[in-house]
Amino acid sequence: MKNKFLKINFSLNYIIPRMLVLVLTISFSQNVFGQEKTENPSPVIPKAKLITSSPYSNSEVESLNIDLLRNEVNRNFRNRGLIIIYCGKTCQYGEIEAHLRGINLSLRGKGLKDKQFLVLQGGYREEFGIEYWLMPENACLPIPDSTIDIKDVKFKGTYKRKFVAYDCC
């Protein structure tokens, strides 16, 4: 006597449809459950952009650099300008402060808002230099990259001028 329940049907008409259903079920479940949820994507944090970087040369060039930065800031009222000043390997007492005062006077003379621009001392490098940065809204401040430790800086006397001119003629 043969038992109908023990009889296994290995015909292709029986196996192929069931295998197809199994494969499709597994692949769709991996696609659905394997995807990241895109409901709350991580926010894109904008980065500050270096507009120009150069050693201080004269008031005409620096006035031009300030104007370039001002034009970039004015493209979007939420942008901010950042100016970082680095003293050189040989520096005078009060030199950086004179440059800070000169830049701030130039910004005020051009009718720019203090809230849109920030002027910082960046530390010390091989030679005196100035960086002009554009910071979009919510951008992190760029970290000043001082290349020389203050112990290695030679201070020679006191800087004579109270401020350095950053406006031309």
GIVEN-V506403 format. One record per residue. N is the residue number from 0. RES is the residue in three letters. PHI is phi as a letter, one per 20 degrees, with the letter a starting at -180 (* if undefined). Layout:
BEGIN
n->N res->RES phi->PHI
n->N res->RES phi->PHI
END
This chain:
BEGIN
n->0 res->MET phi->*
n->1 res->LYS phi->e
n->2 res->ASN phi->e
n->3 res->LYS phi->f
n->4 res->PHE phi->f
n->5 res->LEU phi->e
n->6 res->LYS phi->f
n->7 res->ILE phi->d
n->8 res->ASN phi->e
n->9 res->PHE phi->d
n->10 res->SER phi->f
n->11 res->LEU phi->f
n->12 res->ASN phi->f
n->13 res->TYR phi->e
n->14 res->ILE phi->f
n->15 res->ILE phi->f
n->16 res->PRO phi->f
n->17 res->ARG phi->f
n->18 res->MET phi->f
n->19 res->LEU phi->f
n->20 res->VAL phi->f
n->21 res->LEU phi->f
n->22 res->VAL phi->f
n->23 res->LEU phi->f
n->24 res->THR phi->f
n->25 res->ILE phi->f
n->26 res->SER phi->f
n->27 res->PHE phi->f
n->28 res->SER phi->f
n->29 res->GLN phi->f
n->30 res->ASN phi->f
n->31 res->VAL phi->f
n->32 res->PHE phi->e
n->33 res->GLY phi->e
n->34 res->GLN phi->e
n->35 res->GLU phi->f
n->36 res->LYS phi->f
n->37 res->THR phi->d
n->38 res->GLU phi->f
n->39 res->ASN phi->c
n->40 res->PRO phi->f
n->41 res->SER phi->f
n->42 res->PRO phi->f
n->43 res->VAL phi->e
n->44 res->ILE phi->e
n->45 res->PRO phi->f
n->46 res->LYS phi->d
n->47 res->ALA phi->f
n->48 res->LYS phi->d
n->49 res->LEU phi->f
n->50 res->ILE phi->e
n->51 res->THR phi->b
n->52 res->SER phi->b
n->53 res->SER phi->a
n->54 res->PRO phi->f
n->55 res->TYR phi->f
n->56 res->SER phi->d
n->57 res->ASN phi->b
n->58 res->SER phi->f
n->59 res->GLU phi->f
n->60 res->VAL phi->f
n->61 res->GLU phi->f
n->62 res->SER phi->f
n->63 res->LEU phi->f
n->64 res->ASN phi->f
n->65 res->ILE phi->f
n->66 res->ASP phi->f
n->67 res->LEU phi->f
n->68 res->LEU phi->f
n->69 res->ARG phi->f
n->70 res->ASN phi->f
n->71 res->GLU phi->f
n->72 res->VAL phi->f
n->73 res->ASN phi->f
n->74 res->ARG phi->f
n->75 res->ASN phi->b
n->76 res->PHE phi->f
n->77 res->ARG phi->e
n->78 res->ASN phi->f
n->79 res->ARG phi->c
n->80 res->GLY phi->d
n->81 res->LEU phi->c
n->82 res->ILE phi->c
n->83 res->ILE phi->d
n->84 res->ILE phi->d
n->85 res->TYR phi->d
n->86 res->CYS phi->e
n->87 res->GLY phi->e
n->88 res->LYS phi->f
n->89 res->THR phi->d
n->90 res->CYS phi->c
n->91 res->GLN phi->d
n->92 res->TYR phi->f
n->93 res->GLY phi->n
n->94 res->GLU phi->f
n->95 res->ILE phi->f
n->96 res->GLU phi->f
n->97 res->ALA phi->f
n->98 res->HIS phi->f
n->99 res->LEU phi->g
n->100 res->ARG phi->f
n->101 res->GLY phi->f
n->102 res->ILE phi->f
n->103 res->ASN phi->f
n->104 res->LEU phi->f
n->105 res->SER phi->f
n->106 res->LEU phi->f
n->107 res->ARG phi->f
n->108 res->GLY phi->f
n->109 res->LYS phi->e
n->110 res->GLY phi->m
n->111 res->LEU phi->e
n->112 res->LYS phi->f
n->113 res->ASP phi->f
n->114 res->LYS phi->f
n->115 res->GLN phi->e
n->116 res->PHE phi->c
n->117 res->LEU phi->c
n->118 res->VAL phi->d
n->119 res->LEU phi->c
n->120 res->GLN phi->e
n->121 res->GLY phi->e
n->122 res->GLY phi->o
n->123 res->TYR phi->c
n->124 res->ARG phi->c
n->125 res->GLU phi->g
n->126 res->GLU phi->c
n->127 res->PHE phi->f
n->128 res->GLY phi->b
n->129 res->ILE phi->c
n->130 res->GLU phi->d
n->131 res->TYR phi->d
n->132 res->TRP phi->d
n->133 res->LEU phi->d
n->134 res->MET phi->d
n->135 res->PRO phi->f
n->136 res->GLU phi->g
n->137 res->ASN phi->m
n->138 res->ALA phi->f
n->139 res->CYS phi->f
n->140 res->LEU phi->f
n->141 res->PRO phi->f
n->142 res->ILE phi->e
n->143 res->PRO phi->f
n->144 res->ASP phi->d
n->145 res->SER phi->f
n->146 res->THR phi->d
n->147 res->ILE phi->c
n->148 res->ASP phi->f
n->149 res->ILE phi->f
n->150 res->LYS phi->f
n->151 res->ASP phi->e
n->152 res->VAL phi->e
n->153 res->LYS phi->d
n->154 res->PHE phi->e
n->155 res->LYS phi->d
n->156 res->GLY phi->m
n->157 res->THR phi->d
n->158 res->TYR phi->f
n->159 res->LYS phi->f
n->160 res->ARG phi->e
n->161 res->LYS phi->f
n->162 res->PHE phi->b
n->163 res->VAL phi->d
n->164 res->ALA phi->f
n->165 res->TYR phi->c
n->166 res->ASP phi->d
n->167 res->CYS phi->e
n->168 res->CYS phi->j
END
